[in-house]
Amino acid sequence: MITQSCKDSLDMISVNDFRGLERIPAVMNELGCEVGDEHGQGPVVSKQRRIIVANQLPIRGYRNEGTKGWFFEFDKDSLVLQLKDGFPANTEVWYVGMLKVDVEKEDQEEVAQLMFHKFRCVPVFLTVDQKNKYYHGFCKHYLWPLFHYMLPLSPSHGGVRFDKSLWEGYIVANQLFANKVAEILWPDKDSVWVHDYHLMVLPSILRNRYTRVKLGFFLHSPFPSSEIYRTIPVREQILRSLLNCDLIGFHTFDYARHFLSCCSRLLGIDYQCKRGYIGLDYCGKTINIKILPVGIHMGQLESDLNMEQTATLAKQLKEKFEGKVVMVGVDDLDMFKGIGLKFSAMGRLLEMHPELIGSVVLVQIANPARSRGKDVQEVRFETSVIAQQINNKYGKEGYEPIVFINDPLSALEKAAYYAISECCVVNAVRDGMNLVSYKYTVCRQGSPVLDKALGINESDQRKSFLIVSEFIGCSPSLSGAYRVNPWDVNAVADAMYVGIHMKDEEKHLRHEKHYNYISSHDVAFWARSFDQDLDRACKEHHLKRYYNVGFGLNFRAAAVGKNFRMLTVETIVAAYNNTNSRLILLDYDGTMKPKSAVDKTPRNEVISILNCLCSDPKNIVFIVSGRGRDPLSKWFSPCEKLGISAEHGYFTRWTRDSQWETCSVAMDCDWKKTVEPVMEVYTATTDGSFIEHKETALVWHYQDADPDFGGCQAKELLDHLESVLANEPVVVKRGRQIVEVKPQGVSKGVVVEDLISSMRSKGKSPDFLFCIGDDRSDEDMFETVARLVDNPSLPPIAEVFACTVGHKPSKAKYYLDDTPDVIELLQGLATASVGPRVTHTLEEDI
């Protein structure tokens, strides 16, 4: 049985995709799924399943050189393994990623089978060249520095400039990951959770194949400001790929804000906050944004603290540093962790406070670098030189101010150092999250075994002191930490001095605050929260139909309601030919003319089409627009029989030579004296904005302003005007890059009612109604049409076509993609009216 997702995507699947599907039934059997019966029903998944996709599998492995056999075990320190504790108890978790060890090609099949059956892991094997381009090239030496705010101005300053071959290698690797996901994925049941910047184009590849798959993504690194991100040549492809997810997660609001700003500036997509959730309306779907910092695995760390080995190590370290205040730092050996700056701050501390020489020690533990290259060697050399200089200057026999540990330490050894340290210094110049401060706080809370070894009574107050860089992801959640600018060496040295001399009572209060937060927001809480939000984001998948738009990485899956469909020329022409009293209502800006067009004058082809429609005695054709009557009269003066409804229906005329009629709303524009000065203030302070003066309305436009600042100003202006106009007979509305003030009771919906009522009063009740528009004001028209059609007390309208332009939630039942499609459809109607096809061509009308 072909699933609905497969049906939706069938035309986009390649021959290679079908070949990949051949292996799925066998895999499904091994997963414990029930195989379909003789009637051809597909396999049924017996358990909830989550597929975790990350660059590396949560597996440690090595090869016995004697027996040539492989040994593997779960890496309990891996985040992607720990997050399974947040899933429901009956959940089956599968992992897709690369192994941390290199496996020869002849052993890959055997290792893959072992991974599959024993660990529920599906390994992705890359060749040396593929891995160099994907991981060491594009990921670690292009994306990673750039996402940490380092532009590749020159190769000598770290990072590499954009290289198309590396980008292609990145795409190839992501496709290989997708192929492995496809081998185990049940698209209508499973949830897929993709992790980090290594796999940012994977969502597009998966969504292309499986339109209804539940798909989440979490970025563990910073997301840079738009000024940095926009330097990426493939910036839009990456954004569109991420927007093919249902839920996108970030550690902090800053990272999410930068992502949303990029979506606004590059794709013109604005976000909305709805009942505590942030969402982006994209291709008929709401892409949810999740902001929640990851936590640590409390149970595992507490277990480590209760081990005798940890207690013994801690006791030995306490004796070793007896009489000294120990400060600790644990960082990866890379250019963004600020180790050199931390050492410089330690030197400045001893310079400013020489009385501390011999009584304070900074223990710096360096984790192995995750990449290789010149930058890593430079960091290792620089930090070693600085440490040696300070030790030579302030050290003496039996005392080194900086203890620099370059050898890898186990989790138990690190826990022992945390436990005996009065202060922890996390001095990174930029880091996505950094959990060192969390682990330090929990270790300072202690355990029965550890307390006994260190001579701590159960009643003793627990205390800790954190110095945290303001540029790392954990900083916002640690409100009791001493936040510093890592580049300000004096400020960091001052913070160290404060930590050394702070009273125990205050340290206890800060520690207690941090521990309560960290223990309640652990990795299970984080995973559970993300998983629940992903389910919530996907709850309407089955209510929509999906179709594919675009090619390559510009692909997107557009979602529409099950009754929401594309309006074809054939469909509307067939209804058009079978009716005798037709009402055609056309919006102008964004419908018949692109909003981006500078010259708003209609082209000759549009005038010709309108004249053809108006020449049919069975038709009444109206332009229904928010624009003023003067420009509309000028633009459409060649159309003698065309009706115009201007300023959302306040002014209406049935033909070019007829008189303008006004709606029943009394025209009192004294409120303009209040509104105009307010708008002028916002125009003066918002570069690129301007005021449009209409006879009955005032409109503030900000489409040429900075998107972020313009949107902020629009919100303020809306609130300001609603306040000062509370007692005036007007409405204040925010539209697409506008804020408009107009009289109450005036809308395009009222226009529809009045025109239909007038036709019926003349004995020409319409049996065909076509209305089309692209923005919020047109939704009033669609809503009125739906209400009139559903009212049994009114004469029925046989054929009704309410149509919106663009893929978005709408009250209309039909849609067209863009302006050229609108012109083509109107041309079809014009041809049906006059017989021969209109001779003008589209050419470059749009």
ZAMARGU-4260 file (C-alpha; in steps of 0.2 Angstrom, whole numbers, plus 5000, padded with zeros to 4 digits):
<rodrens>
0) 5000/5000/5000 | 5007/5017/4995 | 5006/5030/5009 | 4998/5047/5007 | 5015/5055/5009
5) 5021/5044/4995 | 5007/5049/4983 | 5010/5067/4987 | 5028/5065/4982 | 5028/5052/4969
10) 5032/5064/4955 | 5047/5070/4964 | 5055/5053/4968 | 5070/5047/4957 | 5075/5030/4951
15) 5088/5029/4965 | 5074/5032/4978 | 5064/5017/4972 | 5080/5006/4973 | 5082/5012/4991
20) 5065/5007/4995 | 5068/4989/4990 | 5077/4986/5006 | 5064/4993/5018 | 5052/4978/5020
25) 5067/4967/5026 | 5072/4981/5038 | 5054/4983/5044 | 5053/4965/5049 | 5069/4966/5059
30) 5061/4981/5068 | 5047/4971/5075 | 5034/4978/5064 | 5019/4967/5059 | 5020/4963/5040
35) 5004/4966/5030 | 4992/4952/5026 | 4987/4945/5009 | 4976/4960/5006 | 4991/4970/5003
40) 4990/4981/5019 | 5007/4989/5023 | 5017/4986/5039 | 5010/4992/5055 | 5022/5000/5068
45) 5019/4992/5085 | 5028/5006/5095 | 5031/5024/5095 | 5048/5028/5087 | 5060/5042/5086
50) 5074/5043/5074 | 5088/5054/5080 | 5100/5060/5066 | 5116/5068/5071 | 5134/5069/5064
55) 5140/5056/5076 | 5132/5040/5083 | 5132/5039/5102 | 5144/5024/5100 | 5162/5021/5106
60) 5172/5008/5096 | 5189/5001/5093 | 5197/4987/5084 | 5207/4973/5092 | 5223/4972/5082
65) 5226/4954/5087 | 5209/4947/5082 | 5205/4960/5070 | 5188/4961/5078 | 5177/4976/5082
70) 5171/4981/5099 | 5158/4994/5102 | 5148/5001/5116 | 5136/5016/5119 | 5145/5032/5124
75) 5135/5037/5140 | 5142/5055/5138 | 5134/5058/5121 | 5119/5070/5122 | 5110/5061/5108
80) 5110/5045/5119 | 5105/5054/5134 | 5090/5063/5127 | 5080/5046/5125 | 5076/5048/5144
85) 5064/5062/5139 | 5053/5051/5128 | 5038/5040/5133 | 5043/5024/5141 | 5037/5013/5126
90) 5047/5023/5113 | 5059/5014/5102 | 5074/5026/5098 | 5085/5024/5082 | 5101/5033/5078
95) 5108/5038/5061 | 5125/5046/5060 | 5144/5042/5057 | 5155/5032/5068 | 5169/5040/5078
100) 5181/5027/5071 | 5186/5024/5053 | 5180/5007/5047 | 5188/4999/5031 | 5177/4997/5017
105) 5177/4978/5018 | 5171/4978/5036 | 5157/4991/5034 | 5143/4979/5030 | 5148/4968/5045
110) 5149/4983/5056 | 5133/4990/5050 | 5124/4974/5054 | 5131/4974/5071 | 5126/4992/5074
115) 5108/4988/5067 | 5104/4973/5077 | 5113/4977/5094 | 5112/4996/5095 | 5098/5001/5084
120) 5110/5012/5075 | 5112/5015/5056 | 5130/5021/5052 | 5134/5032/5038 | 5150/5028/5030
125) 5159/5042/5020 | 5175/5040/5010 | 5190/5050/5015 | 5187/5063/5002 | 5169/5065/5006
130) 5173/5067/5025 | 5186/5080/5021 | 5175/5090/5011 | 5159/5088/5022 | 5166/5088/5040
135) 5184/5095/5040 | 5180/5107/5025 | 5163/5115/5025 | 5157/5111/5043 | 5172/5114/5053
140) 5182/5127/5043 | 5168/5137/5035 | 5151/5135/5044 | 5158/5133/5062 | 5169/5149/5062
145) 5156/5159/5053 | 5142/5154/5065 | 5154/5159/5079 | 5156/5177/5071 | 5172/5174/5062
150) 5172/5180/5044 | 5184/5172/5033 | 5193/5188/5028 | 5209/5179/5025 | 5214/5161/5026
155) 5228/5166/5039 | 5215/5171/5051 | 5206/5155/5053 | 5192/5147/5042 | 5191/5146/5024
160) 5181/5156/5011 | 5166/5148/5002 | 5171/5134/4991 | 5158/5127/4979 | 5167/5110/4980
165) 5166/5109/4999 | 5147/5115/4998 | 5144/5101/4985 | 5153/5089/4997 | 5141/5095/5011
170) 5126/5091/5000 | 5132/5074/4995 | 5135/5069/5014 | 5118/5075/5019 | 5110/5065/5004
175) 5119/5050/5011 | 5112/5053/5028 | 5095/5055/5021 | 5097/5038/5012 | 5101/5030/5029
180) 5086/5038/5037 | 5075/5031/5022 | 5080/5013/5026 | 5072/5013/5043 | 5059/5027/5042
185) 5040/5024/5043 | 5035/5042/5037 | 5017/5043/5043 | 5022/5037/5060 | 5040/5041/5065
190) 5047/5057/5072 | 5063/5063/5065 | 5074/5074/5075 | 5090/5082/5066 | 5104/5089/5076
195) 5116/5104/5072 | 5124/5113/5058 | 5132/5098/5050 | 5114/5093/5043 | 5106/5109/5039
200) 5101/5104/5021 | 5094/5086/5027 | 5077/5093/5031 | 5074/5098/5012 | 5080/5081/5006
205) 5068/5072/5018 | 5053/5083/5016 | 5055/5081/4997 | 5053/5062/4999 | 5041/5062/5013
210) 5029/5077/5014 | 5020/5072/5030 | 5035/5066/5040 | 5036/5074/5058 | 5053/5083/5056
215) 5062/5093/5070 | 5079/5102/5070 | 5089/5108/5084 | 5104/5120/5082 | 5117/5117/5095
220) 5129/5131/5089 | 5125/5150/5089 | 5115/5157/5075 | 5124/5173/5069 | 5116/5190/5066
225) 5110/5193/5049 | 5125/5204/5045 | 5136/5188/5047 | 5124/5175/5040 | 5120/5185/5024
230) 5138/5183/5019 | 5135/5165/5015 | 5132/5163/4996 | 5120/5149/4999 | 5111/5158/5013
235) 5093/5156/5005 | 5095/5137/5002 | 5100/5134/5020 | 5086/5144/5026 | 5073/5136/5015
240) 5079/5119/5020 | 5077/5123/5039 | 5060/5130/5035 | 5055/5112/5029 | 5055/5107/5047
245) 5040/5107/5058 | 5049/5113/5073 | 5066/5122/5074 | 5075/5124/5091 | 5088/5136/5098
250) 5096/5137/5115 | 5093/5156/5117 | 5081/5169/5111 | 5096/5179/5103 | 5100/5164/5092
255) 5081/5162/5087 | 5080/5181/5085 | 5094/5181/5072 | 5086/5167/5063 | 5070/5176/5062
260) 5078/5192/5056 | 5087/5182/5042 | 5070/5175/5037 | 5062/5192/5036 | 5077/5200/5027
265) 5080/5187/5015 | 5064/5178/5012 | 5051/5191/5017 | 5044/5180/5031 | 5038/5188/5047
270) 5035/5179/5063 | 5020/5180/5075 | 5018/5175/5093 | 5003/5165/5097 | 4998/5160/5115
275) 5016/5159/5120 | 5023/5151/5104 | 5033/5159/5090 | 5028/5154/5073 | 5032/5157/5055
280) 5019/5156/5041 | 5027/5148/5027 | 5019/5139/5012 | 5003/5136/5021 | 5011/5129/5036
285) 5016/5136/5053 | 5034/5133/5057 | 5036/5133/5075 | 5051/5140/5084 | 5057/5132/5101
290) 5068/5141/5113 | 5075/5130/5127 | 5093/5127/5132 | 5099/5109/5134 | 5102/5102/5151
295) 5114/5089/5158 | 5110/5071/5163 | 5107/5072/5181 | 5106/5054/5185 | 5123/5050/5176
300) 5132/5064/5185 | 5125/5060/5202 | 5130/5042/5199 | 5148/5047/5195 | 5149/5057/5211
305) 5144/5042/5221 | 5158/5032/5215 | 5172/5028/5226 | 5185/5032/5212 | 5178/5050/5211
310) 5179/5052/5230 | 5197/5045/5231 | 5202/5057/5217 | 5194/5072/5225 | 5202/5068/5241
315) 5219/5067/5233 | 5216/5084/5224 | 5210/5092/5240 | 5226/5087/5249 | 5237/5092/5234
320) 5230/5110/5234 | 5228/5111/5253 | 5228/5130/5258 | 5224/5136/5241 | 5209/5143/5232
325) 5206/5132/5217 | 5198/5140/5201 | 5194/5127/5187 | 5191/5129/5169 | 5186/5115/5156
330) 5186/5119/5138 | 5189/5112/5121 | 5205/5117/5113 | 5199/5129/5100 | 5200/5147/5096
335) 5183/5152/5103 | 5185/5146/5121 | 5195/5160/5127 | 5208/5150/5136 | 5222/5163/5132
340) 5211/5177/5138 | 5208/5167/5154 | 5226/5165/5157 | 5229/5183/5154 | 5216/5187/5167
345) 5224/5176/5180 | 5241/5185/5177 | 5232/5202/5179 | 5224/5196/5195 | 5241/5191/5203
350) 5248/5208/5196 | 5235/5218/5204 | 5234/5208/5220 | 5251/5201/5224 | 5246/5195/5241
355) 5236/5181/5232 | 5252/5174/5225 | 5254/5156/5232 | 5236/5155/5238 | 5226/5154/5222
360) 5227/5142/5207 | 5219/5141/5191 | 5217/5123/5185 | 5213/5123/5166 | 5208/5106/5158
365) 5209/5106/5139 | 5198/5093/5130 | 5204/5087/5114 | 5200/5098/5098 | 5186/5092/5088
370) 5194/5097/5072 | 5212/5098/5064 | 5221/5112/5056 | 5233/5127/5058 | 5221/5136/5070
375) 5221/5122/5083 | 5240/5121/5083 | 5240/5140/5085 | 5229/5140/5100 | 5239/5126/5108
380) 5255/5135/5106 | 5248/5152/5111 | 5240/5145/5127 | 5255/5136/5132 | 5266/5151/5130
385) 5255/5162/5140 | 5253/5149/5154 | 5272/5147/5154 | 5275/5166/5155 | 5264/5168/5170
390) 5270/5153/5179 | 5288/5159/5176 | 5284/5176/5183 | 5273/5172/5198 | 5277/5154/5202
395) 5289/5147/5214 | 5295/5130/5221 | 5279/5120/5224 | 5268/5133/5217 | 5261/5136/5199
400) 5247/5149/5197 | 5241/5140/5181 | 5240/5121/5180 | 5237/5117/5162 | 5231/5099/5159
405) 5233/5095/5141 | 5230/5076/5143 | 5212/5070/5141 | 5203/5067/5157 | 5189/5055/5161
410) 5172/5061/5167 | 5176/5055/5184 | 5192/5065/5185 | 5184/5081/5179 | 5170/5078/5192
415) 5184/5077/5206 | 5191/5094/5200 | 5174/5102/5200 | 5170/5096/5217 | 5186/5104/5225
420) 5185/5120/5216 | 5178/5136/5224 | 5176/5145/5207 | 5172/5140/5189 | 5178/5151/5175
425) 5169/5149/5158 | 5177/5162/5147 | 5172/5158/5129 | 5172/5172/5117 | 5157/5163/5108
430) 5149/5146/5112 | 5132/5139/5107 | 5128/5132/5125 | 5143/5126/5136 | 5137/5114/5150
435) 5153/5116/5160 | 5145/5128/5172 | 5130/5116/5175 | 5141/5101/5178 | 5152/5111/5190
440) 5136/5116/5200 | 5130/5099/5202 | 5147/5092/5207 | 5148/5106/5221 | 5131/5100/5227
445) 5141/5084/5232 | 5135/5066/5236 | 5136/5055/5252 | 5151/5046/5246 | 5160/5062/5240
450) 5155/5072/5256 | 5162/5058/5267 | 5179/5059/5257 | 5180/5077/5258 | 5175/5079/5276
455) 5159/5088/5272 | 5144/5086/5284 | 5126/5084/5278 | 5121/5100/5286 | 5135/5111/5278
460) 5129/5124/5266 | 5134/5120/5248 | 5142/5134/5239 | 5149/5138/5222 | 5154/5153/5212
465) 5152/5155/5193 | 5161/5167/5181 | 5152/5166/5164 | 5155/5174/5148 | 5140/5184/5142
470) 5143/5177/5125 | 5138/5159/5128 | 5121/5150/5128 | 5120/5145/5146 | 5123/5163/5152
475) 5104/5169/5152 | 5099/5154/5162 | 5112/5157/5176 | 5105/5173/5183 | 5116/5171/5199
480) 5132/5170/5189 | 5145/5184/5188 | 5144/5188/5169 | 5159/5195/5161 | 5165/5201/5144
485) 5179/5189/5141 | 5189/5202/5130 | 5190/5213/5145 | 5204/5205/5155 | 5203/5217/5169
490) 5185/5214/5172 | 5188/5195/5172 | 5202/5197/5184 | 5190/5208/5195 | 5177/5194/5194
495) 5190/5181/5200 | 5194/5192/5215 | 5176/5194/5219 | 5174/5175/5219 | 5189/5172/5230
500) 5183/5185/5244 | 5164/5183/5242 | 5155/5178/5259 | 5150/5159/5260 | 5132/5164/5263
505) 5130/5173/5246 | 5139/5159/5237 | 5127/5147/5245 | 5112/5158/5239 | 5119/5159/5221
510) 5123/5140/5221 | 5105/5135/5227 | 5097/5146/5214 | 5108/5138/5200 | 5106/5120/5207
515) 5087/5121/5208 | 5086/5127/5190 | 5099/5114/5183 | 5091/5099/5192 | 5074/5103/5186
520) 5079/5108/5168 | 5090/5092/5164 | 5092/5084/5147 | 5076/5073/5149 | 5066/5089/5152
525) 5073/5097/5137 | 5070/5082/5126 | 5053/5079/5132 | 5048/5097/5129 | 5055/5097/5112
530) 5046/5080/5108 | 5029/5087/5114 | 5031/5103/5104 | 5035/5093/5089 | 5019/5082/5091
535) 5009/5098/5093 | 5017/5106/5078 | 5012/5091/5067 | 4995/5088/5074 | 4986/5095/5058
540) 4997/5086/5045 | 4983/5074/5041 | 4971/5088/5038 | 4981/5095/5024 | 4986/5091/5006
545) 5004/5094/5001 | 5012/5097/4984 | 5030/5101/4980 | 5036/5118/4974 | 5053/5122/4967
550) 5069/5112/4963 | 5085/5107/4972 | 5087/5115/4989 | 5074/5128/4985 | 5061/5115/4986
555) 5047/5117/4998 | 5031/5107/5002 | 5016/5119/5001 | 5002/5114/5012 | 4984/5117/5008
560) 4967/5112/5016 | 4959/5097/5009 | 4946/5108/5001 | 4959/5121/4996 | 4964/5118/4978
565) 4972/5127/4963 | 4960/5135/4952 | 4963/5129/4934 | 4958/5138/4918 | 4948/5123/4912
570) 4938/5122/4928 | 4932/5141/4928 | 4930/5142/4910 | 4918/5127/4910 | 4907/5136/4923
575) 4909/5152/4915 | 4902/5146/4898 | 4887/5138/4907 | 4881/5154/4916 | 4872/5170/4910
580) 4874/5183/4924 | 4892/5185/4930 | 4900/5196/4943 | 4919/5197/4942 | 4928/5206/4956
585) 4947/5209/4954 | 4960/5216/4967 | 4974/5226/4958 | 4990/5227/4968 | 4998/5210/4971
590) 4985/5202/4960 | 4985/5209/4943 | 5001/5219/4946 | 5016/5213/4957 | 5018/5223/4973
595) 5036/5225/4969 | 5033/5234/4953 | 5038/5252/4953 | 5027/5257/4939 | 5009/5253/4944
600) 5001/5257/4927 | 4993/5242/4920 | 5000/5235/4904 | 4991/5236/4887 | 4988/5217/4889
605) 4978/5219/4905 | 4968/5233/4898 | 4964/5222/4883 | 4959/5208/4894 | 4947/5219/4904
610) 4939/5226/4889 | 4936/5209/4882 | 4927/5204/4898 | 4917/5220/4900 | 4911/5218/4882
615) 4902/5203/4886 | 4884/5208/4891 | 4883/5194/4903 | 4897/5201/4914 | 4899/5214/4927
620) 4917/5217/4930 | 4924/5227/4945 | 4941/5232/4951 | 4940/5232/4970 | 4955/5240/4977
625) 4962/5250/4993 | 4969/5263/4981 | 4961/5280/4979 | 4949/5284/4965 | 4960/5296/4956
630) 4974/5284/4951 | 4962/5270/4947 | 4952/5282/4936 | 4967/5287/4927 | 4975/5270/4925
635) 4958/5261/4919 | 4952/5276/4908 | 4953/5265/4892 | 4940/5253/4900 | 4923/5261/4897
640) 4912/5248/4905 | 4924/5243/4919 | 4917/5246/4937 | 4929/5253/4950 | 4927/5251/4969
645) 4940/5263/4977 | 4947/5264/4995 | 4940/5247/5000 | 4923/5252/4993 | 4920/5269/5000
650) 4919/5276/4982 | 4910/5265/4969 | 4906/5268/4950 | 4898/5256/4938 | 4906/5262/4922
655) 4919/5275/4917 | 4906/5288/4913 | 4894/5285/4928 | 4895/5296/4944 | 4904/5290/4959
660) 4893/5284/4973 | 4898/5284/4992 | 4894/5271/5004 | 4882/5274/5018 | 4895/5278/5031
665) 4895/5297/5035 | 4911/5305/5029 | 4919/5315/5043 | 4938/5316/5042 | 4942/5327/5057
670) 4951/5312/5064 | 4965/5315/5051 | 4970/5330/5060 | 4975/5319/5075 | 4982/5304/5064
675) 4993/5314/5052 | 5005/5322/5065 | 5007/5305/5073 | 5011/5297/5057 | 5023/5311/5053
680) 5033/5308/5069 | 5035/5289/5064 | 5039/5294/5046 | 5053/5306/5052 | 5061/5293/5063
685) 5059/5278/5051 | 5070/5279/5036 | 5061/5272/5020 | 5043/5275/5026 | 5030/5287/5019
690) 5012/5292/5021 | 4999/5289/5008 | 4985/5301/5008 | 4968/5295/5003 | 4951/5304/5003
695) 4944/5293/5017 | 4960/5285/5024 | 4978/5288/5029 | 4991/5274/5026 | 5008/5273/5033
700) 5020/5262/5022 | 5036/5254/5028 | 5041/5242/5014 | 5057/5251/5010 | 5062/5253/5028
705) 5073/5241/5038 | 5062/5225/5040 | 5065/5223/5059 | 5064/5242/5063 | 5050/5245/5052
710) 5040/5231/5060 | 5044/5237/5077 | 5039/5255/5072 | 5023/5248/5064 | 5018/5239/5080
715) 5021/5255/5091 | 5011/5266/5078 | 4997/5254/5079 | 4996/5254/5098 | 4998/5273/5098
720) 4984/5276/5085 | 4972/5264/5094 | 4975/5274/5110 | 4972/5291/5102 | 4957/5286/5091
725) 4948/5275/5104 | 4932/5286/5103 | 4933/5290/5084 | 4922/5281/5071 | 4938/5273/5063
730) 4947/5257/5063 | 4966/5255/5063 | 4973/5240/5054 | 4990/5233/5051 | 4992/5225/5034
735) 5007/5219/5023 | 5020/5232/5027 | 5007/5246/5031 | 4997/5253/5045 | 4980/5260/5039
740) 4967/5271/5047 | 4950/5271/5038 | 4931/5274/5043 | 4922/5260/5052 | 4910/5250/5041
745) 4920/5251/5025 | 4928/5235/5018 | 4929/5224/5003 | 4916/5212/5011 | 4903/5226/5011
750) 4907/5230/4992 | 4902/5212/4988 | 4886/5213/4997 | 4881/5229/4990 | 4885/5224/4972
755) 4876/5207/4973 | 4861/5216/4981 | 4861/5229/4967 | 4861/5216/4954 | 4847/5206/4962
760) 4836/5222/4964 | 4838/5224/4945 | 4832/5207/4941 | 4850/5200/4937 | 4854/5189/4951
765) 4871/5182/4948 | 4874/5164/4944 | 4893/5166/4943 | 4904/5174/4955 | 4923/5176/4954
770) 4933/5186/4966 | 4952/5186/4968 | 4964/5195/4979 | 4981/5193/4988 | 4981/5202/5005
775) 4971/5203/5022 | 4958/5216/5015 | 4953/5203/5002 | 4949/5190/5016 | 4934/5201/5020
780) 4928/5198/5003 | 4931/5179/5004 | 4922/5178/5021 | 4907/5188/5014 | 4906/5177/4999
785) 4906/5161/5010 | 4893/5168/5021 | 4881/5173/5007 | 4883/5156/4999 | 4879/5147/5015
790) 4863/5158/5019 | 4848/5147/5013 | 4837/5162/5014 | 4846/5171/4999 | 4845/5165/4981
795) 4858/5153/4977 | 4873/5157/4966 | 4877/5142/4955 | 4896/5144/4952 | 4907/5153/4966
800) 4925/5155/4964 | 4934/5164/4979 | 4953/5164/4975 | 4968/5170/4984 | 4985/5173/4976
805) 4999/5164/4985 | 5001/5149/4996 | 4994/5155/5013 | 4980/5151/5025 | 4964/5159/5018
810) 4945/5159/5018 | 4946/5157/5000 | 4943/5139/4993 | 4955/5141/4978 | 4972/5148/4975
815) 4984/5154/4961 | 5003/5154/4963 | 5006/5172/4957 | 5002/5186/4946 | 5006/5178/4929
820) 4994/5164/4934 | 4980/5177/4937 | 4983/5185/4920 | 4983/5168/4911 | 4967/5164/4920
825) 4959/5180/4915 | 4965/5178/4897 | 4956/5161/4897 | 4940/5170/4902 | 4942/5184/4890
830) 4944/5171/4876 | 4928/5162/4881 | 4919/5179/4880 | 4925/5184/4863 | 4930/5168/4854
835) 4947/5171/4847 | 4961/5171/4859 | 4968/5188/4865 | 4983/5191/4854 | 4993/5201/4866
840) 5006/5190/4875 | 5012/5190/4893 | 5031/5193/4888 | 5038/5203/4902 | 5021/5209/4910
845) 5026/5203/4927
</rodrens>
